[in-house]
Amino acid sequence: MSYSEPTKLAVVACPGGERFADEVIVHLRHMYKHRFNLKSDVISKRYQISKEQFIKDTNFLNDMKTTDLCVRGATDKYRVPQFKVEAQFTYFMNGEFKTEIKECIRGKDVFIFQDVENHQPLKLNGGKNTQILSVNDHIMSMLVTIDAVRQAGAEHITLVLPVYPYSRQHKKKGREGLTASLLGHIYENMSVDRIVTLDIHSREIVNAFGKTHLENLHASYQIIRELAKLVDLSNKTENLVVVSPDTGAIDRNKFYATGLKTPLAMIYKERDYSVITQNAKDTNIKSIKLLGDVHGKVAFLADDMLGTGGTLLKAMEFLKEQGATKVIAAISLPFFTGNAIEQFNEAYKNGLFYRVIGTNAVYHEELLKCEWYISTSVSSLFANVITRLHNNQSLSDLLDNRNIIEKLVKQN
């Protein structure tokens, strides 16, 4: 278990996932350095040697273990692992992708990052070309990268997918495919050992895998941390009520209501499924009813993802009509596709909601400029999970974060 260079932990960032990977790597380097300092404190005292001697001895052992003649860097200073693997991504004009790994990763534990909902202009072909990629482009780029990493001799391959692609296509209702499952089989057949994702749309997707493990992380602690800055969680100055925006989000909002010790209400929507939602205004919702009471209270809604945002906007407007003093929403995966930002800007000016809390799991530059939007970082969470997976440690307290949420609520 090495906390300094060289390390077997390697990160390959696809073009779409590079921004998130860089943020996670900052936390990884800080965590490794912190862990190394703790080790040096304990071991230097235990064996009655100076810290300087401990660092020198560690570097000596690392130089002996490496297949190179020696590791670059000073012999008497801590060597911070680089983690990020140099790779070249080529985009051909006919739409094909090519990934070339530029350094040796044979025998390494490789984590491949990809953000399939990153629709910002990306620099490809060594910065010579700028391209906006679709979800399908990002998936193909990732598959090509998986193959390149596999061909380069990686010992283990883990996909870091903050957004699991096609996760909404997980139930077969007629003559349609189970695309979420299809992609899972593709990853598995390509020797992917593990997938790390955030607030997956349906737990049923986990059952699509035979050998590959799927770790589903939750952003609830990070969201409540931001919520505590906006609302008095002690309910002394204002009353908070958690509202499930629909029946599908009831479990998620029940978790928040339990953790925050607040009432739980639910919005029931009658839909016309012959109509396909096109944008935030033209939805298939015909009528809305509220089970619970929000009059004179702060209404808090939580959902896993937001596309065009039409459903959430109607829910917010409805809650204001029902007498809510403030409406705050939390979205783990803020896509904000189409003209969603424009529609939310208009709704904010009309006083239909107070704030929307989202995570940095999806990169969206325009969204970060909005006054009503609050971004919370899950980079540290992913860095912790990656470190524990690499070192074969338990993830239990990271996957079930009820204890730290309870401590946070008590502090506020």
N, C-alpha and C positions, 0 to 999 in steps of 0.2 A: 504494500500500500504506500505508494510514493506520493508525497505532497510537493515535490519539486521536480525540476527538469532532470532527466527525461521522464515522461509519463506515457502510459498506454492509452489514456483518454484523448480522443481526437474529435474535432468538430468540423464537419463539412457543411458549408452554408450554400444552399441553392440561391440563385439571384433573388427570388421572392422572400426568402427567409433570412437573408443576410443581416438586415436591420435588427431583427429580434435576436439572432444568434450573437451579434456583437454585444448586445445588452446583457445577455446571459453570461457571456464569457467574462465581462467585467466582474460580475458576481462570483464566478468560478475562481478567478485569480485572487480575488479578495478572500474567499473562503479557504483556498489552499494555503495562502500566506498566513492567515489567522491560525489555521490548524497546525501549520509548521511551527509557528511561534509557541503555541501551547505545548507541542511535542518537545521543542528545544528547552522550554522552561522545566518541564517535568524530568526529562531524561538527564539534562545537565546536572540537576540537583541529585538525582538518584545515583548517578555514577560519578558524582563529584568532579565534574569537568566544567570548563567554562563554556559559555554559549558559542564563543568564537571557535573553540575547538570542536564542538558538536557540529557546527555548520561545515567546517573544513572536513571533518570525518565523513559527513553525509555526502558532500560533493565528491570525496575520494571514492566512496562506495558506488556512487552513481556513475562515475567515470569508469570504474571497473566493470560495472554491469552492462554498459552500453556497447553495442556492436561497433560503434565508431571508436576512433582512437581516444577521444575524450569529448565531453560536452562543452559547448561554447559557454563562455562566461567566466567570471572571477572564481577563484578557488575558495575564497574566504567570505563570500557573500551569498545570500539566498538567491537561488535561480528560480524565477517565476515561470511556470509552464506557459507555453504559448497557446496550446490547445487547437487553434484554428489551422486547418490544413489548406495550403495553397492549391487552388483549383482554377481551371480555365473553362468558361462556359461559352459555347459558340451557338449562335442562332443563325440558321441559314434562311435565305429569303423565301424558300418554299415552306417554311414553318418547322423544319426539323431542328432538333437540339443535339448537342454533343457536349459531353463532360469529360474533361481530362484531369486526373489527379496528378499534381506536379511534384509530389514528394512521396516517400515511402510510407505506407500505412500497414504494411504486412504485419499481421498478428495484433493489430490494435483494436480497441473497443471504440467504434466509430458511431457518432451521433449525427444524423443528417437532418438539418433544419429546413423546413419549407413552410411558407405562409401562402396558402393557395388563394387567399382573399386579398392579397396585396395587388391593387390595381393602379399603383403609382408608376410613373415612368421609370424603367430600370435600364441601367447601362449594361450592355452585353458586348461580346466580341472585343474584350479588352478596353471597353469604354468608347469604342468607335461608333456604336449604334445605340439608340435609345428606343425601347419598346415597351408598350403596355400589354401585359400578358393576361389572358383569361384564366379561369379556374382550370380548364382543360390543358392549357399551355403549361401551367405550373405543375400539374400532375405528371405530364409527359416529361418535363424537365427533371422532376424528382425521380421518375422511373429510370431514366437514362443515368442519373447520378447514382442510384442504388446499384445498377449494373456495373458502373465504373468502379465503385467502391468494392463490390464483390470480386470483380476481376483483379483488383489490386491486392487482394489477399487479406482483407480485414477479418479479424477473428469473430467479432460480433458486430451486428448492424442494428441500430435503434433509430426509428423515425421520430423526430420531434415535430408534431403537427398540432399547433395550437388550435387549428380548425381541421376537424376530420372531414375531408371532402365527400360530398354526396350523402351526408349523414341524415338528411331529411327523406332520402329514398331507402327506407328501412322496413317498410311494411308492404306486403303484396295484397292489393285490393282487387286486382283484376288481371288483365293481360299486360302486365308491366314487370320490369326487371327489379331485382333487389340490388341496386348499384352499390350501396354501402357494403354489402356482403361481397359483391364481385371484386371490388377494389381490395378488400381484406384478403381474399384468396390470392390475388396477384402479389400483394406484399409477401404473403406467406410463401408462395412458390419461388419468390426471389430471395429467400433465406433471411428475411427480416426477423430478428429475434424478438423485438419489442417495439411497441408504439406508445409514445407519450402524447396525450392530447388534453384539451381543456373543456370541461362541461359538455361532453358529447351529447348530441341531441336525443339519442335513445340508448338506453342500456342494453337493448336487444342486440346491438351491433357487436358487443363483446362475444356473443355466442356464435359469431360467424367464424371464429378462429379455432383451429385445432391445436397448433403448437405455439403460434405467436401470442405473446402476452400484451394486453392493452391496459395501460395505466391511465385512468381518468382523473385528472386533477380538478380542483374546485377553487374558484376565486372568491369564495364567500368571506374569508377573513379580510382580504384586501378591500373588498367592497364595503364591509361594515366599518372598516377603519376610516374610509372616506365619509361614510354616512354619519359617523360620530362627530365629524367636523361641521356637519350641516344641521343636525337635529340633536336635541337633548334626549339621549337614550334612556335617561332615568325617568322620563315622563313627568318631571316636576314642573317644567315650564310649558310643555306642549305634549299632546297625546299623539302617539304613533300607532298606526294600524298597517299591517302588511296585507296587501291585496294581490291575489293571484290573478293575472291578466286573462287566464283561460283555464280550462280543466286540465290541459296538458302540463301546465306549470305548477300544479297544486302541490306536488311533493317538494319542489324547490322552495316555494314560498312558505310551506309548512315548516321547513328547516329553519328559515329565517325567523318566522314567528316564534318558534320554540326557543331559538338562541337568544332572541331579543326580548322574549317574554311579553309579547304583545298579542292582541286579538288578530285573527286571520279572517279576512273577507275574500270573496271570489266574484269575479265578473263572468257571467254566462253570456255567450254570444250565439245568436242564431245566424247561421250562414247559408248562403245559396251557392252550393258547390258546382252549379252549372256555370258560374262566373269565375274566371281566373284573375287573381289580383295582378294589376298592371303597375300601379304606383301607390304612393301613400294615401291618395285621396280616393281612388277608384278601387275599393276592396269589395269582397263578397259578403261582408257583414250586413245583415238586414235589421237586427234589433239587439239591444244590450240590456241585461238585467243585473242588479247587484244583490248578492247574498251577504248581508252584513251592514255595518254602519260606518260611514267616513265623515259625517257632518261635524265640522269644527275640529277635524283631526288632520295630521300629516299622513298622506297616503304614500306607501312605499311599495313599488312593484319590482319584481325581479324575473328576468327571463334569460335563456341561454344565448339566443342570437337575435339580431335585428337586421332584416333585409330592407324592404321598402319602408317599413315603419308604420304602415297604415293601421294595423291592428293596435299598436301601442298608442298612436295619436288619438284614435277613437276612444280608447280606454281612458286616456288622460282627460280628454274633453268631458267624458261622461262623469268621471270622479269629481271634477270641478263643479259640474252641474249638481252633483249630489252633496255639495257643501264642503269638500275638502279644502283646507287652508293652503296646503302645499301638496304638489305631486312630484315625487322623486322616483326615477326609474333606474334600475341597474341592469346592464347588459354585459354578459361575459365576452361575447364575440360581436362587436359593433361593426357590421358590414356597411350599413348606410348606403345601399345601392340606389341607382337611378337618381331621382331628384329628392331623395330623402332628407338631405341636409337643408335644402331650400324649404321644404315643408316644415321641418322642425324649427327653423329660424322664424318662420311666419307664426307657428303655434306659440313659440316662446314670447314673441312680441305681443301676442294676444293674451298672454298670461295663463295659458293652458297647463303649463308645467313649470317647475322651478329648476331642476337640474337632472341631467342624465349622467350616470357613472358608468364608465366602460373600462376595459383593460387594454394594455398595449400589445395583446396577443395578435391583434390585427392592425397593420400599419395603415393609417389614413391621415395624410398631412392636413387636408382641408378641415377635417373634424376637430383637430387639435386647436384650431383658431377660433372655434365657437365659444362664446361667453358661457353658454349653458352646459358645456360638456366638461366633465372631469375625468381625466385619465389616471388610472391606478396601475401600478406596475406588478406584473406577475413573474418578472425575470428572476427574482431571487427564489421564488417557489420552484421554478423549473431548474435553476442551478442546484438547489438542494436535492431535488429528485435525481438529477443526472449524477451527482456525486455519490449518492447512496446506491444507485443502481450499479455504478461502476465498481464500487467497493463492496457489493453484495450485502448491503445493510437494509434494515427494515424501513418501509415507507408508511407504516401504519398511522403514525401521528401526523403525517403530511396529508394523507388521503382522508382521514377523519379528524377535522380540525375543530371539533366542538369545544374542546377544552380551552384552546387559546382564544376562541371567540367569547367564551364565558368570562375569561380573565379580562378581555378587552372591554366587555360590557360593564363589568364591575368597576373598572378604572374610570369609566365615563359616567 
